[in-house]
């Protein structure tokens, strides 16, 4: 399949570093069938390459799983344990894009997500939030992306039944959310 160039207002080709202060990698999972628990990762890094043809752009990212923060230390320690991330053996989650394709007014970002020694394909719904100058003489770009994954695909399968119901404590589905602000590397 031949990729054709798409027109994006203000688009800038180049190499970008994720601005960690203005970016977030987070997740949401249903708990006890009645609510959602949200968490985020405090430490991550990423590199984006916006190609002259946007559909040939690429993204790589690494997340420090020990930096998980759900606002509850006991829960965070459990998530770091062998029951979930097993950070002693698998300290990082990585993502490497394999393609970008248009869909309506947004894009689909395909890639390989690696967690707990398992690599599976994932597709994020990607929105380009814009490109422009910052007050420091640099250039910024913003991206939002979401994907729904089944945590069991990466062997993150700890769970338990809710007594008196047919439900489980945690849903299998997890929503991953990325809010990324990137800075154009000098020399572009």
Secondary structure as a PSIPRED ss2 file (coil, helix, strand):
# PSIPRED VFORMAT (PSIPRED V4.0)

   1 X C   1.000  0.000  0.000
   2 X C   1.000  0.000  0.000
   3 X C   1.000  0.000  0.000
   4 X C   1.000  0.000  0.000
   5 X C   1.000  0.000  0.000
   6 X C   1.000  0.000  0.000
   7 X C   1.000  0.000  0.000
   8 X C   1.000  0.000  0.000
   9 X C   1.000  0.000  0.000
  10 X C   1.000  0.000  0.000
  11 X C   1.000  0.000  0.000
  12 X C   1.000  0.000  0.000
  13 X C   1.000  0.000  0.000
  14 X E   0.000  0.000  1.000
  15 X E   0.000  0.000  1.000
  16 X E   0.000  0.000  1.000
  17 X E   0.000  0.000  1.000
  18 X E   0.000  0.000  1.000
  19 X C   1.000  0.000  0.000
  20 X H   0.000  1.000  0.000
  21 X H   0.000  1.000  0.000
  22 X H   0.000  1.000  0.000
  23 X C   1.000  0.000  0.000
  24 X E   0.000  0.000  1.000
  25 X E   0.000  0.000  1.000
  26 X E   0.000  0.000  1.000
  27 X E   0.000  0.000  1.000
  28 X E   0.000  0.000  1.000
  29 X E   0.000  0.000  1.000
  30 X E   0.000  0.000  1.000
  31 X E   0.000  0.000  1.000
  32 X C   1.000  0.000  0.000
  33 X C   1.000  0.000  0.000
  34 X C   1.000  0.000  0.000
  35 X E   0.000  0.000  1.000
  36 X E   0.000  0.000  1.000
  37 X E   0.000  0.000  1.000
  38 X E   0.000  0.000  1.000
  39 X E   0.000  0.000  1.000
  40 X E   0.000  0.000  1.000
  41 X E   0.000  0.000  1.000
  42 X C   1.000  0.000  0.000
  43 X C   1.000  0.000  0.000
  44 X E   0.000  0.000  1.000
  45 X E   0.000  0.000  1.000
  46 X E   0.000  0.000  1.000
  47 X E   0.000  0.000  1.000
  48 X E   0.000  0.000  1.000
  49 X E   0.000  0.000  1.000
  50 X E   0.000  0.000  1.000
  51 X C   1.000  0.000  0.000
  52 X C   1.000  0.000  0.000
  53 X C   1.000  0.000  0.000
  54 X H   0.000  1.000  0.000
  55 X H   0.000  1.000  0.000
  56 X H   0.000  1.000  0.000
  57 X C   1.000  0.000  0.000
  58 X E   0.000  0.000  1.000
  59 X E   0.000  0.000  1.000
  60 X E   0.000  0.000  1.000
  61 X E   0.000  0.000  1.000
  62 X E   0.000  0.000  1.000
  63 X E   0.000  0.000  1.000
  64 X E   0.000  0.000  1.000
  65 X H   0.000  1.000  0.000
  66 X H   0.000  1.000  0.000
  67 X H   0.000  1.000  0.000
  68 X E   0.000  0.000  1.000
  69 X E   0.000  0.000  1.000
  70 X C   1.000  0.000  0.000
  71 X C   1.000  0.000  0.000
  72 X C   1.000  0.000  0.000
  73 X H   0.000  1.000  0.000
  74 X H   0.000  1.000  0.000
  75 X H   0.000  1.000  0.000
  76 X H   0.000  1.000  0.000
  77 X H   0.000  1.000  0.000
  78 X H   0.000  1.000  0.000
  79 X H   0.000  1.000  0.000
  80 X H   0.000  1.000  0.000
  81 X C   1.000  0.000  0.000
  82 X C   1.000  0.000  0.000
  83 X C   1.000  0.000  0.000
  84 X C   1.000  0.000  0.000
  85 X C   1.000  0.000  0.000
  86 X C   1.000  0.000  0.000
  87 X C   1.000  0.000  0.000
  88 X C   1.000  0.000  0.000
  89 X C   1.000  0.000  0.000
  90 X C   1.000  0.000  0.000
  91 X C   1.000  0.000  0.000
  92 X E   0.000  0.000  1.000
  93 X E   0.000  0.000  1.000
  94 X E   0.000  0.000  1.000
  95 X E   0.000  0.000  1.000
  96 X E   0.000  0.000  1.000
  97 X E   0.000  0.000  1.000
  98 X E   0.000  0.000  1.000
  99 X E   0.000  0.000  1.000
 100 X E   0.000  0.000  1.000
 101 X E   0.000  0.000  1.000
 102 X E   0.000  0.000  1.000
 103 X E   0.000  0.000  1.000
 104 X C   1.000  0.000  0.000
 105 X C   1.000  0.000  0.000
 106 X E   0.000  0.000  1.000
 107 X E   0.000  0.000  1.000
 108 X E   0.000  0.000  1.000
 109 X E   0.000  0.000  1.000
 110 X E   0.000  0.000  1.000
 111 X E   0.000  0.000  1.000
 112 X E   0.000  0.000  1.000
 113 X E   0.000  0.000  1.000
 114 X E   0.000  0.000  1.000
 115 X E   0.000  0.000  1.000
 116 X C   1.000  0.000  0.000
 117 X C   1.000  0.000  0.000
 118 X E   0.000  0.000  1.000
 119 X E   0.000  0.000  1.000
 120 X E   0.000  0.000  1.000
 121 X E   0.000  0.000  1.000
 122 X E   0.000  0.000  1.000
 123 X E   0.000  0.000  1.000
 124 X E   0.000  0.000  1.000
 125 X E   0.000  0.000  1.000
 126 X E   0.000  0.000  1.000
 127 X E   0.000  0.000  1.000
 128 X E   0.000  0.000  1.000
 129 X E   0.000  0.000  1.000
 130 X E   0.000  0.000  1.000
 131 X E   0.000  0.000  1.000
 132 X E   0.000  0.000  1.000
 133 X E   0.000  0.000  1.000
 134 X C   1.000  0.000  0.000
 135 X C   1.000  0.000  0.000
 136 X C   1.000  0.000  0.000
 137 X C   1.000  0.000  0.000
 138 X C   1.000  0.000  0.000
 139 X E   0.000  0.000  1.000
 140 X E   0.000  0.000  1.000
 141 X E   0.000  0.000  1.000
 142 X E   0.000  0.000  1.000
 143 X E   0.000  0.000  1.000
 144 X E   0.000  0.000  1.000
 145 X E   0.000  0.000  1.000
 146 X E   0.000  0.000  1.000
 147 X E   0.000  0.000  1.000
 148 X E   0.000  0.000  1.000
 149 X E   0.000  0.000  1.000
 150 X E   0.000  0.000  1.000
 151 X H   0.000  1.000  0.000
 152 X H   0.000  1.000  0.000
 153 X H   0.000  1.000  0.000
 154 X H   0.000  1.000  0.000
 155 X C   1.000  0.000  0.000
 156 X C   1.000  0.000  0.000
 157 X C   1.000  0.000  0.000
 158 X C   1.000  0.000  0.000
 159 X C   1.000  0.000  0.000
 160 X C   1.000  0.000  0.000
 161 X E   0.000  0.000  1.000
 162 X C   1.000  0.000  0.000
 163 X C   1.000  0.000  0.000
 164 X C   1.000  0.000  0.000
 165 X C   1.000  0.000  0.000
 166 X C   1.000  0.000  0.000
 167 X C   1.000  0.000  0.000
 168 X E   0.000  0.000  1.000
 169 X C   1.000  0.000  0.000
 170 X E   0.000  0.000  1.000
 171 X E   0.000  0.000  1.000
 172 X E   0.000  0.000  1.000
 173 X E   0.000  0.000  1.000
 174 X E   0.000  0.000  1.000
 175 X E   0.000  0.000  1.000
 176 X E   0.000  0.000  1.000
 177 X E   0.000  0.000  1.000
 178 X E   0.000  0.000  1.000
 179 X E   0.000  0.000  1.000
 180 X E   0.000  0.000  1.000
 181 X E   0.000  0.000  1.000
 182 X E   0.000  0.000  1.000
 183 X E   0.000  0.000  1.000
 184 X E   0.000  0.000  1.000
 185 X C   1.000  0.000  0.000
 186 X C   1.000  0.000  0.000
 187 X C   1.000  0.000  0.000
 188 X C   1.000  0.000  0.000
